Amino acid sequence: MPRKKMYGEPKVKLSLSLTETATKWLEGKQVELTASSLSDVIERLARELPKKSVNG
């Protein structure tokens, strides 16, 4: 079954292994961004990085 579409794209299930430090950092970002999930945090950060690298 296809995953829910966000940003006009289908989502793909992905499994990651992270350290406790990375997980806690992402959880902090989740609160800061009022994101619905850790995957939402990763999605938002991934979409923001290219903008920052282009704009300096």
C-alpha positions as CSV (number, residue, x, y, z in Angstrom):
1,M,0.0,0.0,0.0
2,P,1.5,3.4,-1.0
3,R,2.3,5.7,1.9
4,K,0.5,9.0,2.4
5,K,1.7,11.8,0.0
6,M,3.2,14.9,1.4
7,Y,4.8,17.8,-0.4
8,G,3.2,16.3,-3.6
9,E,5.4,13.2,-3.4
10,P,4.7,9.7,-2.2
11,K,6.4,8.7,1.1
12,V,8.8,5.8,1.2
13,K,9.2,3.6,4.3
14,L,12.8,3.7,5.6
15,S,14.4,2.2,8.6
16,L,17.2,4.0,10.4
17,S,19.5,3.3,13.3
18,L,20.5,6.3,15.4
19,T,22.5,6.9,18.5
20,E,20.7,8.0,21.7
21,T,22.3,11.4,21.3
22,A,21.0,11.8,17.7
23,T,17.5,10.7,18.8
24,K,17.4,13.2,21.7
25,W,18.5,16.0,19.4
26,L,15.8,15.1,16.9
27,E,13.2,15.0,19.7
28,G,14.3,18.5,20.7
29,K,13.9,19.7,17.2
30,Q,10.5,18.0,17.1
31,V,9.4,20.2,20.0
32,E,11.0,23.3,18.6
33,L,9.4,22.8,15.1
34,T,6.1,21.5,16.6
35,A,6.5,18.6,14.2
36,S,4.1,15.7,14.3
37,S,6.9,13.0,14.3
38,L,10.6,12.4,14.0
39,S,10.2,11.6,10.3
40,D,8.5,15.0,9.9
41,V,11.5,16.7,11.6
42,I,13.9,14.9,9.2
43,E,11.7,15.8,6.2
44,R,11.6,19.5,7.2
45,L,15.4,19.7,7.9
46,A,16.2,18.0,4.6
47,R,14.0,20.4,2.7
48,E,15.6,23.4,4.5
49,L,19.2,22.5,4.0
50,P,19.3,23.1,0.3
51,K,17.8,26.5,0.7
52,K,20.5,27.5,3.3
53,S,23.3,26.2,1.1
54,V,22.1,28.2,-1.8
55,N,21.6,31.4,0.2
56,G,24.9,31.1,2.0
